[in-house]
């Protein structure tokens, strides 16, 4: 009969379970995708790193301003010649083929994404790639139903769309941008982030194999200067940007008066509000998912925890116990929960902002998890004794850092949650249905989750208030951003 | 608010909350427990099920799981012969592989305990007996006590009782509580597992309340199911029960066990449960003293997977003994 074990007994643990890097078939060099062909750009080659090791991963050819001209011309030609006048049903077929192509090469895409971005393979495999495929499937279904989308009997596309996407979800953001633009009949010139150009260039291969007419999608790797060149190009009818609020403001300034349409999806400093009657264990999970998913590199991350004072100590203790079990390390290991910070620059920013947190008098707690000695890593961190005036409560850190604040009454929770220049998302944790509805109505945020967080679906509109941007992506509302709805009035 | 993490946190040796004084206080305590969000707990369980357990970790998991099996036969058709062969299998699960650990216990009806005791004398295998009008629990306290006494007097080293689900569902928590206390009194030092029959409790909130009720009343283990009702053990239900024993330990310093029973038939499922034990309750629970599988067919799948790991290929069901 089993007897009580000694406390020193060695406990069962997980062996390393690395995904094979060979599945990614990463090549030494990648080219731009313009006019349906892979071509060398006239910009200087860039080297993309694997943030898990800080070692070079591949060389990528980049665009020059002249290449932007060429790409916009190719997109214009494709729009005028074929895509803009093609029937929705035909466009839908192409989108279905892309969706299926992503699903077929899902494993390869997940590996490429993890190697280039640093996110855990578990996330790229279970979230990024399947959701990207789902976005193409969803919008493929819309392509022949535009007359029924509520934007008039024959809503027209805008023309050529210039898109700039960030490094935190390279593949998924590409899908969010390209799928609705194509479904509505626009053609695209898109620039991926400088540090994460690979997965979208694999997507380019899938697009090339899907019989999409040449020039409908053009992909221009490059740095911020090429992004600026693209969004200010005279041949563009609409700009869609996801990235920092700072760059978003510059774009809005430079586009003022040009008549070009603009949607911006920018930063956030979301509050996760936990009431004393919350389902505690699930709330702990949700807070963790909210801030540590993708190393906190999420614009809608729940980076502020607002916890009701009466349960604060107990809740924070449970949170710390759970954070301690998160596994940080090799992003390619299937059991890794937290991977690498995307770049040295971002790691430096996270360090700088957390140091300011210390200096301002907040109390730092860091998970005791082991941290690899090479590559860019930052262990899960939370700050208590945080006040509204501290920079860690106001600035978007974009890393695995949670600021914990307390509140006493629902009104105080609303006031604190809304007291930010941002307004992208919010989370509400309570077992009381009426409180969920009341709080959701009081939140000045584009997305409000109740008893869950970071759930994304192609059919749900996503976007921000205030300095988090404007325009919606996903769902019926997301289509409007790519349609000429001016004649239709405010619908 | 700057509490240290679990591992370095001294276990608070608090007092058992004094809630058993009246039906009223018991109800207030149980209904004051935090709710369980079903979407959340099922999502977390699904995420745990994606852990990749390979190589040496898998081999160790298989042996650990074997050592946690309560090898069970609870049929009207049970005979002394059937129990004897089960006992032999429990001592030496794989006759060709002497390094396979013994299982934790055999689990039988009270009238079969004496047979099992004879076969298992001098071995490390315990004898668990169901009692208290298993599986329905529909009898009076005197009969339940007599049933338990029969099991213990015949040599049971552990007792698996069932709660009165009818009383629980009609809100008579005091009746359920008092019965557990009475049975634990009969058990004395013999460890008591309290079967909640989660398939009849229907909600995760009820599972959490019944878990706390059983722990407060002195149960040493909480067990999901009798195996006679579907659904039996599921990963989210086990997860809620693991949270209960973890939180109960935090509050009282007393570490109790969890036993999912019924429905865990293969190695993959068993390993998913071990992952849940590790990540929800903590590594300290990864021991047959604190975690069991109530199962009959699981053992052979574990043995087949063990052979596969050792030989590098799968042999099939004819290479393990049927009982």
Contacts between the chains, C-beta under 8 A, distances in Angstrom:
chain1	res1	chain2	res2	distance
A	1	B	104	7.6
A	1	B	105	6.6
A	1	B	124	6.9
A	1	B	125	7.1
A	1	B	126	3.0
A	1	B	127	7.7
A	1	B	157	4.5
A	1	B	158	7.3
A	2	B	67	7.6
A	2	B	104	5.1
A	2	B	105	7.9
A	2	B	124	8.0
A	2	B	126	6.7
A	2	B	287	7.5
A	2	B	288	4.0
A	2	B	289	4.8
A	3	B	289	6.5
A	4	B	289	5.2
A	5	B	287	4.3
A	5	B	289	5.6
A	5	B	290	7.9
A	7	B	284	7.3
A	9	B	287	7.0
A	11	B	278	7.6
A	11	B	283	3.8
A	11	B	284	7.6
A	11	B	286	5.1
A	12	B	57	7.2
A	12	B	60	5.3
A	12	B	61	6.1
A	12	B	64	5.5
A	12	B	274	6.8
A	12	B	278	7.0
A	12	B	283	7.5
A	12	B	286	5.3
A	13	B	57	6.7
A	13	B	278	7.8
A	13	B	283	7.8
A	14	B	51	6.7
A	14	B	52	7.6
A	14	B	53	6.2
A	14	B	57	5.1
A	15	B	53	7.5
A	15	B	54	5.4
A	15	B	55	4.6
A	15	B	56	5.2
A	15	B	57	3.6
A	15	B	58	7.5
A	16	B	54	8.0
A	17	B	52	3.8
A	17	B	53	7.5
A	17	B	54	5.0
A	122	B	50	6.5
A	126	B	50	6.9
A	277	B	34	7.6
A	277	B	35	7.4
A	278	B	34	7.0
A	279	B	34	5.8
A	279	B	35	4.6
A	279	B	36	5.7
A	279	B	37	4.0
A	279	B	40	6.4
A	280	B	34	4.1
A	281	B	34	7.3
A	281	B	36	7.1
A	281	B	40	7.6
A	281	B	41	7.1
A	281	B	44	8.0
A	281	B	243	5.4
A	282	B	36	7.0
A	282	B	37	4.1
A	282	B	39	7.9
A	282	B	40	3.0
A	282	B	41	6.2
A	282	B	44	7.4
A	285	B	40	6.0
A	285	B	43	7.7
A	285	B	44	5.3
A	286	B	40	6.7
A	312	B	1	6.2
A	313	B	1	5.5
A	313	B	3	6.9
A	316	B	1	5.3
A	316	B	3	6.5
A	317	B	3	4.1
A	317	B	9	7.7
A	320	B	3	6.2
A	320	B	4	7.7
A	320	B	5	5.0
A	320	B	6	7.7
A	321	B	5	5.9
A	321	B	6	4.0
A	321	B	9	7.8
A	323	B	5	7.7
A	324	B	5	4.3
A	324	B	6	6.0
A	324	B	7	6.5
A	325	B	279	5.4
A	334	B	50	7.7
A	334	B	51	7.7
A	334	B	52	3.8
A	335	B	51	5.6
A	335	B	52	5.8
A	363	B	1	7.4
A	363	B	2	5.3
A	365	B	2	6.4
A	367	B	5	7.6
A	368	B	5	6.3
A	368	B	7	7.5
A	384	B	1	4.4
A	384	B	2	6.1
A	385	B	1	6.8
A	404	B	1	7.4
A	431	B	35	4.4
A	431	B	37	7.8
A	451	B	37	5.1
A	451	B	39	7.2
A	451	B	40	6.6
A	452	B	39	6.5
A	452	B	40	6.8
A	452	B	43	7.9
